[in-house]
Amino acid sequence: MELNNFSLADLRQLSPAQLKSLAAEIREFLIDKVSKTGGHLGPNLGVVELSIAVHRVFDSPKDVVLFDTGHQSYVHKILTGRAEQFDLLRQRNGISGYPNRRESAHDVIENSHASTALSWADGISRGFSLSGQADRHVVAVVGDGALTGGMSWEALNNLSPESDRNLVIVVNDNERSYSPTIGGLATYLTTLRASKEYERILGRGKRMLHNTPVVGKYIYGTLHGMKKGIKDMVAPQGMFEDLGFKYLGPIDGHDILAMEKTLQMAKEFGSPVIVHAITEKGRGYTPAIEDMAEKFHAVGIVDPLTGKPLKASAPSWTNTFSDEITAIGRENSKVVAITAAMLGPTGLDKFAQSFPERTIDVGIAEQHAVTSAAGLAYAGMHPVIAIYSTFLNRAFDQLLLDVALHKAGVTFVLDRAGITGDDGPSHHGIWDLALTGIVPNMHVGAPRDGARLKEILRECVAIENAPSMVRFPKGAVPADISAVERVDGIDILHRGLAPQVLVISVGAMAGMAIEVAQLAKAQSIEITVVDPLWVKPISPAVIALCANYSTVVVMEDGIKHAGIASTISEALRNAGNNCSLHSVGVPLEFIEHSKRAEILEDLEITPAVIVQQISGWIS
């Protein structure tokens, strides 16, 4: 069938045999398209039938379908009429790799950070109930690790199972194989438990037994325990039912008809229901099935048949960190590595292979990771938390009040700092410099190359009574940039013949800053480029150096608002220095997905434009 012209109306007309064919075609489509653009392949191969069933039972967009995590929404996009846009998946002017309101009325959440959908579902369903929209349902598809996040459990704790809200939570469980205990008996019990009559009978029996003098409540307790024990033998619903939710499942998430039947029962129940679906991440694609660690969670451009990358990867910032932290781990037995469900992507997999007892994966629980690290530091260890820059935002309170306030020696290693590109506004790492800039006693290093990453990382681990952080961008690490000389801890990368303009380069902006200086020389503008290495606290030597120049330019790959230029500006005012200071950085706005180079060009952060700006500033 033609996916490019497919619609939800078409979906609801298909026979069981046609549905099976559709699922196979969607898998072929995903493998073909994502292998060319890169993206989250494994999670989406695992939710094909589940997504089909959801959209056959519920009427989107009248019924709101939420995805947590958002990277498992590709099938949803295909079914809601966006298949023809997949040639530009995660590319400029193309569709996002996550739900996006600007693309479709069928998308609600743009945030794509895990463990948020149940709180969204709580608010939306409560809003529908309060505003008289009782005929609208909310479906939250939660999975791929999202239930390891504490926010999910906060939401479950606040959802009232006794309410009359039309809310269905689909737990996409892709962490285990399909249980052999699932069969006719479990299906029968699922059907029975979804019946309102079953609930009324239980209620009458409970009231009758509790009204029976002396022994009634004990008889009820015994019978209820027997019933719960029998159900727990055939279905692992314990923790959900302990929270008071109606639990249906486990269901084979790749059996469309079984999923439809169960979702229909959940839809008609009239109160919050949890549907537990067992799926296989990467289903139908041999390279993903054989990838035991990641199941092709996210891929670059690969051969669709073999799953192998079509071009060799250049040495990356992540690889450099991985090698160095492993070396440090051999030398220092107090170093403990912490990851929030991203062992491989953050480069801690190599450390884990060497020191499994000193490697902790907390799941998608960044807040817990940071406070736990404070506890480890108190106990005499030195925790190193490797995390994407954007995800540190979720644990700022813990960084501020559990780590910094307690003067805990915890090192944060921020991968994907700055403009990251393909993953869009929620994944750009442009906030960390501004956030950490207001944390007392925080030490922040920004390496320009691999050699400086190793140097700063070792200095961070040596700090025992305060938090420290090293940040670096996504992608290939550049060739080492040697300093002309190091003066008072500051690296001079390019020296102008006259003290005309000083460029303070932050981290990975060094290569561009040197290019700016070389281009400016052709216009008789003399620029000296320095790398402070540490951007918090700013060295007094940097402020003293600024006194020699009438024009100072700060180049950083974070937001200009409250960034490093702001910090330096305040220090210059306090020193009574009235030099002209300018900032080259990211404006205070959300930036859509495109390649990093395209975004920088849009923001006019290119050597040619910067030289033109400097020319205007000095004249």
VOGU-3710 file (C-alpha; in Angstrom, 3 decimals, decimal comma):
1> melnnfslad> 0,000/0,000/0,000  1,121/3,565/-0,632  2,410/5,005/2,649  2,950/8,493/1,201  -0,797/8,942/0,812  -1,809/6,941/3,873  -4,274/8,326/6,423  -5,933/7,276/9,661  -9,185/6,817/7,741  -7,414/4,231/5,562
11> lrqlspaqlk> -6,037/2,492/8,641  -9,447/1,820/10,121  -10,656/0,094/6,944  -7,959/-2,588/6,820  -8,499/-6,301/7,386  -6,260/-8,326/9,767  -4,242/-9,614/6,814  -3,815/-6,080/5,460  -2,723/-4,847/8,885  0,019/-7,453/8,975
21> slaaeirefl> 1,174/-6,354/5,534  1,081/-2,723/6,634  3,325/-3,466/9,624  5,862/-5,183/7,382  5,799/-2,308/4,914  6,303/0,268/7,676  9,355/-1,631/8,920  10,859/-1,718/5,427  10,108/1,982/5,051  11,777/2,853/8,380
31> idkvsktggh> 14,911/0,856/7,619  15,192/2,443/4,172  14,632/6,040/5,295  16,419/6,109/8,667  19,491/4,362/7,254  19,878/7,372/4,916  19,236/10,157/7,414  20,158/8,673/10,770  17,772/8,617/13,704  16,152/6,422/16,343
41> lgpnlgvvel> 15,626/3,207/14,420  15,448/0,462/17,057  12,721/2,006/19,266  10,445/2,622/16,282  10,828/-0,866/14,829  9,574/-2,075/18,183  6,343/-0,035/18,294  4,934/-0,636/14,813  1,996/-2,868/15,774  1,453/-1,013/19,051
51> siavhrvfds> 1,140/2,317/17,215  -1,202/0,823/14,631  -3,465/-0,535/17,377  -3,515/2,780/19,249  -4,604/4,676/16,160  -7,267/2,129/15,216  -8,890/2,358/18,651  -8,482/6,056/19,421  -9,512/9,043/17,309  -6,496/11,347/17,075
61> pkdvvlfdtg> -6,333/14,342/17,276  -9,652/14,477/19,166  -8,128/11,850/21,425  -4,656/13,003/22,468  -1,804/10,552/21,913  1,398/11,325/23,832  4,771/9,624/23,407  7,315/9,239/26,185  9,979/9,087/25,019  9,305/11,131/21,919
71> hqsyvhkilt> 11,859/9,346/19,787  9,454/6,391/19,423  6,953/8,475/17,419  8,108/7,752/13,841  5,319/5,214/13,195  2,812/7,691/14,616  4,092/10,259/12,093  3,720/7,800/9,221  0,169/6,893/10,224  -0,828/10,549/10,564
81> graeqfdllr> 0,150/11,456/7,015  3,810/12,441/7,133  5,487/9,501/5,382  6,442/11,574/2,327  8,453/13,908/4,568  10,807/11,194/5,858  13,434/11,911/3,191  14,268/14,983/5,272  13,944/13,392/8,709  15,957/15,461/11,244
91> qrngisgypn> 17,265/17,694/8,459  16,812/21,333/7,548  13,213/22,108/6,515  12,320/18,477/7,252  10,370/16,754/9,985  11,689/16,464/13,513  12,841/13,230/15,093  10,352/13,945/17,882  6,702/15,038/18,027  6,383/18,640/16,916
101> rresahdvie> 3,301/20,848/17,123  4,298/22,822/14,063  4,136/19,659/11,966  0,743/18,275/12,875  -2,332/18,582/15,057  -1,604/14,970/16,066  1,524/16,069/17,995  1,342/17,616/21,454  4,648/17,290/23,322  7,718/18,862/21,751
111> nshastalsw> 9,978/18,449/24,758  11,295/14,912/23,967  12,969/14,613/27,382  11,953/11,316/28,952  9,555/10,682/31,846  7,354/13,757/31,256  4,367/12,306/29,386  2,435/11,041/32,414  2,443/14,518/33,941  1,255/15,904/30,604
121> adgisrgfsl> -1,426/13,202/30,527  -2,529/14,057/34,058  -2,908/17,723/33,204  -4,628/17,227/29,850  -7,089/14,616/31,113  -7,863/16,704/34,178  -8,405/19,706/31,925  -10,780/17,731/29,696  -12,736/16,637/32,768  -12,961/20,157/34,206
131> sgqadrhvva> -13,950/21,741/30,891  -16,727/19,291/30,030  -14,840/17,398/27,310  -15,546/14,002/28,815  -15,746/12,362/25,379  -12,026/12,936/24,740  -9,436/10,334/25,720  -5,752/10,724/26,530  -3,316/7,948/25,632  0,240/8,068/26,974
141> vvgdgaltgg> 2,655/5,596/25,388  5,420/5,269/27,967  8,488/3,170/27,397  12,072/2,736/26,308  13,272/3,445/29,821  10,944/6,348/30,670  9,564/4,597/33,753  13,020/4,673/35,333  12,585/8,447/35,712  11,260/9,716/39,023
151> mswealnnls> 8,908/12,198/37,363  6,884/9,282/35,968  6,295/7,979/39,477  5,428/11,431/40,776  2,746/11,562/38,094  1,442/8,071/38,888  1,255/9,036/42,542  -0,894/12,056/41,648  -3,179/10,370/39,136  -6,373/9,326/40,828
161> pesdrnlviv> -7,337/5,780/39,770  -10,858/6,366/41,116  -11,442/9,391/38,914  -13,724/9,324/35,874  -11,008/10,607/33,554  -10,539/8,825/30,229  -6,836/8,099/30,517  -4,977/5,084/29,147  -1,305/4,516/29,949  0,376/2,106/27,534
171> vndnersysp> 3,570/0,736/29,052  5,826/-0,245/26,157  8,011/-2,832/27,862  10,913/-3,632/25,549  13,327/-4,707/28,255  12,333/-8,363/28,481  11,333/-11,246/26,264  7,727/-12,229/25,787  6,629/-14,336/28,739  5,485/-17,917/28,060
181> tigglatylt> 2,795/-17,570/30,735  0,762/-15,290/28,486  -2,110/-17,167/26,949  -5,798/-17,886/27,201  -6,029/-17,695/30,986  -4,281/-14,337/31,181  -6,435/-13,014/28,330  -9,559/-14,195/30,142  -8,497/-12,561/33,404  -7,666/-9,347/31,533
191> tlraskeyer> -11,144/-9,306/30,004  -12,734/-10,034/33,372  -10,834/-7,339/35,233  -11,768/-4,718/32,640  -15,449/-5,281/33,262  -17,364/-2,743/35,315  -19,582/-5,602/36,434  -16,507/-7,338/37,875  -15,734/-4,195/39,873  -19,322/-3,950/41,140
201> ilgrgkrmlh> -19,333/-7,606/42,203  -16,056/-7,156/44,049  -17,438/-4,044/45,732  -20,633/-5,808/46,877  -18,637/-8,769/48,164  -16,247/-6,503/50,047  -19,125/-4,597/51,698  -20,953/-7,807/52,598  -17,914/-9,452/54,165  -16,881/-6,325/56,051
211> ntpvvgkyiy> -20,398/-6,173/57,512  -20,122/-9,746/58,739  -19,342/-9,612/62,494  -15,935/-10,670/63,841  -14,619/-12,788/60,947  -15,819/-10,888/57,881  -12,822/-8,622/57,349  -10,432/-11,522/57,876  -12,258/-13,679/55,307  -12,147/-10,795/52,839
221> gtlhgmkkgi> -8,439/-10,257/53,425  -7,703/-13,915/52,824  -9,819/-14,104/49,657  -8,365/-10,837/48,318  -4,847/-12,113/48,966  -5,628/-15,359/47,139  -7,077/-13,456/44,177  -4,065/-11,143/44,019  -1,655/-14,052/44,318  -3,318/-15,937/41,449
231> kdmvapqgmf> -3,272/-12,839/39,254  0,384/-12,125/40,055  1,320/-15,637/38,940  0,044/-15,006/35,430  0,617/-11,253/35,097  3,202/-8,987/36,780  0,851/-6,138/37,605  1,713/-5,931/41,298  3,287/-2,508/41,591  0,682/-0,850/39,379
241> edlgfkylgp> -2,281/-2,362/41,202  -0,637/-1,450/44,505  -0,931/2,140/43,288  -4,635/1,504/42,690  -4,621/1,359/38,890  -6,551/-1,082/36,777  -3,910/-3,158/35,030  -4,420/-5,006/31,747  -1,759/-7,317/30,451  0,890/-8,229/29,712
251> idghdilame> -0,118/-8,205/26,061  1,983/-9,178/23,052  2,705/-5,725/21,675  3,266/-7,204/18,208  -0,204/-8,802/18,062  -2,338/-6,031/16,570  -5,686/-7,710/17,253  -4,799/-8,514/20,869  -3,610/-4,939/21,389  -6,765/-3,565/19,789
261> ktlqmakefg> -9,001/-5,688/21,970  -7,194/-4,661/25,142  -7,056/-0,974/24,219  -10,775/-1,032/23,433  -11,473/-2,444/26,900  -9,254/0,217/28,432  -11,018/2,930/26,429  -14,412/1,847/27,688  -13,399/1,455/31,315  -13,885/5,139/32,168
271> spvivhaite> -11,007/5,506/34,652  -7,231/5,532/34,357  -6,007/2,166/33,061  -2,523/0,762/32,512  -2,021/-1,491/29,481  1,233/-3,454/29,653  2,584/-4,352/26,201  5,661/-6,523/25,677  7,629/-5,488/22,586  10,997/-6,235/21,042
281> kgrgytpaie> 13,230/-3,259/20,367  14,573/-3,393/16,808  12,047/-6,059/15,764  12,300/-7,270/12,201  15,824/-5,962/11,552  18,628/-8,477/12,065  21,428/-5,943/12,754  19,305/-4,407/15,520  18,412/-7,757/17,065  22,079/-8,757/17,104
291> dmaekfhavg> 23,097/-5,458/18,715  22,762/-6,697/22,282  23,735/-3,421/23,946  21,740/-0,701/22,180  19,362/-2,539/19,762  20,183/0,178/17,197  18,667/2,757/19,533  20,039/5,609/17,431  22,043/5,312/14,243  23,886/7,505/11,802
301> ivdpltgkpl> 23,870/6,869/8,075  24,217/3,102/7,640  23,990/0,347/5,051  20,325/-0,739/5,253  21,245/-4,409/4,728  24,116/-4,764/7,170  23,533/-1,859/9,529  27,218/-0,905/9,218  28,181/2,784/9,033  28,829/3,903/5,465
311> kasapswtnt> 31,746/6,083/6,472  34,347/5,640/9,153  33,841/7,722/12,257  36,508/10,304/13,009  37,925/10,365/16,553  35,299/12,059/18,690  35,215/14,126/21,845  33,314/11,264/23,476  36,012/8,725/22,542  38,723/10,998/23,926
321> fsdeitaigr> 36,889/11,349/27,218  36,224/7,607/27,327  39,909/6,748/27,014  41,024/9,325/29,566  38,451/8,563/32,273  39,371/4,882/31,973  43,037/5,768/32,413  42,167/7,925/35,428  40,131/5,045/36,852  43,189/2,805/36,765
331> enskvvaita> 45,193/5,376/38,709  42,528/6,437/41,188  40,341/3,814/42,870  38,092/6,516/44,340  36,722/7,532/40,931  33,159/6,287/40,351  31,368/6,756/37,006  27,648/7,538/36,907  25,353/7,483/33,875  21,643/8,130/33,432
341> amlgptgldk> 20,827/5,257/31,028  23,438/6,402/28,485  26,502/4,278/29,155  27,592/3,993/25,501  26,551/7,425/24,199  28,472/9,230/26,955  31,581/7,063/26,572  31,412/5,310/29,945  31,113/1,844/28,412  34,893/1,431/28,318
351> faqsfperti> 35,200/2,451/31,985  32,410/0,007/32,841  34,226/-2,861/31,147  37,300/-2,208/33,275  35,566/-1,219/36,514  32,021/-2,617/36,616  31,871/-2,315/40,407  32,577/1,431/40,115  30,054/2,096/37,339  26,498/3,076/38,250
361> dvgiaeqhav> 23,605/3,342/35,792  20,684/5,007/37,565  18,308/4,913/34,583  16,654/8,074/33,306  16,918/9,691/36,728  19,258/12,651/36,506  18,058/14,211/39,765  18,772/11,025/41,692  22,149/10,672/39,960  23,332/14,065/41,167
371> tsaaglayag> 22,198/13,753/44,782  23,503/10,197/44,962  26,828/11,546/43,715  26,846/14,022/46,613  26,432/11,054/48,937  29,283/9,198/47,260  31,512/12,238/47,672  30,631/12,441/51,365  31,633/8,786/51,695  35,082/9,522/50,278
381> mhpviaiyst> 34,626/8,687/46,584  34,946/11,032/43,602  31,887/10,633/41,346  32,125/11,552/37,664  28,689/12,082/36,126  28,775/11,814/32,326  25,649/13,359/30,845  24,440/15,308/27,830  24,466/19,039/28,453  20,728/19,402/27,907
391> flnrafdqll> 19,936/16,761/30,541  21,832/18,582/33,273  18,983/21,118/33,147  16,780/18,504/34,822  19,021/18,257/37,883  19,899/21,890/38,489  18,320/22,013/41,953  20,351/18,982/43,016  23,546/20,493/41,551  22,941/23,742/43,415
401> ldvalhkagv> 21,715/22,559/46,807  22,914/18,975/47,204  26,325/19,207/45,542  27,482/22,840/45,602  25,959/23,822/48,952  27,573/20,766/50,530  30,917/21,440/48,833  30,844/17,960/47,319  33,700/16,938/45,060  31,617/15,818/42,088
411> tfvldragit> 32,752/16,148/38,472  30,184/16,708/35,716  31,213/15,790/32,174  28,866/17,426/29,675  28,787/15,887/26,225  26,821/17,574/23,380  27,450/21,089/24,720  26,602/23,996/22,442  24,668/23,746/19,181  24,123/20,034/18,534
421> gddgpshhgi> 22,051/20,117/15,346  19,789/17,256/14,354  17,797/16,677/17,545  16,285/20,133/17,776  15,440/22,662/20,494  15,243/20,341/23,490  18,652/18,823/22,796  20,876/21,822/22,071  23,375/22,187/24,921  23,260/25,967/25,053
431> wdlaltgivp> 22,092/26,518/28,634  24,816/24,971/30,807  27,242/27,916/30,918  24,495/30,293/32,032  23,109/27,824/34,588  26,411/26,875/36,182  27,541/30,495/36,132  25,270/31,215/39,107  26,390/28,235/41,199  28,731/29,282/44,016
441> nmhvgaprdg> 32,134/27,504/44,170  31,560/25,780/40,799  34,592/25,176/38,581  33,888/25,007/34,836  36,454/24,107/32,199  35,931/24,383/28,430  38,585/22,493/26,430  39,341/23,538/22,861  40,753/20,152/21,810  41,476/16,618/22,982
451> arlkeilrec> 44,696/17,445/24,812  42,974/20,175/26,818  40,025/17,841/27,543  42,413/15,358/29,153  44,186/18,130/31,085  41,019/19,764/32,405  39,351/16,429/33,235  42,313/15,469/35,422  42,241/18,861/37,139  38,500/18,426/37,790
461> vaienapsmv> 39,003/15,033/39,419  41,668/16,569/41,665  39,140/19,089/43,092  37,831/17,539/46,318  35,801/20,222/48,058  33,696/21,743/45,265  31,803/20,691/42,132  33,632/20,799/38,808  32,548/20,519/35,196  34,091/19,979/31,795
471> rfpkgavpad> 32,020/20,563/28,666  32,579/19,666/25,019  30,515/19,555/21,807  29,094/16,738/19,728  31,101/15,152/16,949  34,698/14,866/15,820  37,430/16,281/18,022  39,658/18,725/16,106  43,421/18,448/15,815  45,142/19,808/18,892
481> isavervdgi> 45,636/23,560/18,804  48,956/24,476/20,375  49,293/27,683/22,312  51,849/30,299/21,350  52,528/30,503/25,063  50,781/30,079/28,405  50,757/33,133/30,626  49,249/33,039/34,129  47,229/29,945/33,203  45,859/31,507/30,001
491> dilhrglapq> 46,714/30,070/26,589  47,565/32,652/23,916  46,567/31,060/20,613  47,279/33,946/18,220  49,109/37,163/18,985  48,293/40,346/17,119  51,118/42,705/16,231  49,359/45,508/18,092  47,018/45,499/21,125  43,945/46,372/19,094
501> vlvisvgama> 41,321/43,657/19,611  41,269/40,831/22,157  39,152/37,757/21,359  38,423/35,494/24,317  37,613/32,087/22,884  35,517/29,670/24,949  36,200/25,983/24,418  35,572/24,570/20,953  35,220/28,069/19,456  39,033/28,280/19,328
511> gmaievaqla> 39,440/27,131/15,728  36,944/29,695/14,496  38,504/32,417/16,635  41,916/31,821/15,065  40,352/31,924/11,605  38,704/35,232/12,519  42,105/36,648/13,505  43,686/35,509/10,242  40,862/36,969/8,120  40,940/40,231/10,069
521> kaqsieitvv> 44,647/40,682/9,428  43,893/41,079/5,717  41,802/44,111/6,724  44,611/45,515/8,889  42,827/44,524/12,078  45,193/43,013/14,640  43,541/40,419/16,881  44,982/38,498/19,799  43,144/35,265/20,629  43,288/33,768/24,109
531> dplwvkpisp> 41,775/30,639/25,616  41,121/30,993/29,371  40,660/27,175/29,699  38,589/27,734/32,845  35,521/29,939/32,402  34,317/29,690/35,997  35,748/31,216/37,967  37,197/33,612/35,419  40,865/34,104/36,162  41,831/37,613/37,336
541> avialcanys> 44,578/37,363/34,705  41,901/37,440/31,980  40,413/40,637/33,412  43,860/42,186/33,754  44,667/41,324/30,131  41,512/43,097/28,928  42,915/46,384/30,263  45,403/46,384/27,378  42,711/46,430/24,683  40,046/48,928/23,735
551> tvvvmedgik> 37,842/46,236/22,178  37,181/42,796/23,696  35,099/40,100/21,974  33,915/36,917/23,717  33,093/33,951/21,462  31,039/31,202/23,129  28,734/28,387/22,022  26,083/28,978/24,652  23,373/31,572/25,105  24,709/35,123/25,255
561> hagiastise> 22,256/36,024/28,001  23,982/35,343/31,348  26,831/33,568/29,567  30,601/34,016/29,814  30,556/37,455/28,177  28,097/38,619/30,852  30,386/37,316/33,585  33,414/39,058/32,104  31,439/42,268/31,612  30,511/42,334/35,295
571> alrnagnncs> 34,127/41,678/36,315  35,351/44,501/34,049  32,861/46,942/35,559  33,954/45,952/39,053  37,565/46,561/37,985  36,682/49,979/36,588  37,577/48,926/33,063  35,442/50,700/30,458  36,685/48,860/27,391  34,164/48,049/24,676
581> lhsvgvplef> 33,036/44,435/25,206  31,021/42,469/22,642  29,506/38,998/22,647  29,375/36,418/19,881  27,067/33,617/20,955  23,638/32,054/20,744  20,585/34,333/21,045  18,011/33,631/23,725  15,617/31,575/21,630  14,675/27,970/20,854
591> iehskraeil> 16,480/26,705/17,782  15,001/24,116/15,441  16,870/21,111/14,060  19,409/21,545/11,256  23,055/20,691/10,810  25,333/22,546/13,220  27,031/24,458/10,384  23,647/25,557/9,000  22,506/26,821/12,387  25,727/28,737/12,989
601> edleitpavi> 25,331/30,376/9,588  21,736/31,317/10,425  22,949/32,868/13,682  25,726/34,716/11,794  28,373/32,914/13,825  30,855/32,487/10,974  34,392/33,890/10,575  33,480/36,265/7,740  30,494/37,765/9,550  32,386/38,081/12,834
611> vqqisgwis> 35,240/39,947/11,123  32,686/42,280/9,579  31,137/42,869/13,012  34,517/43,553/14,607  35,337/46,034/11,869  32,165/47,917/12,706  32,795/47,779/16,459  36,287/49,248/16,296  35,266/52,039/13,941
//
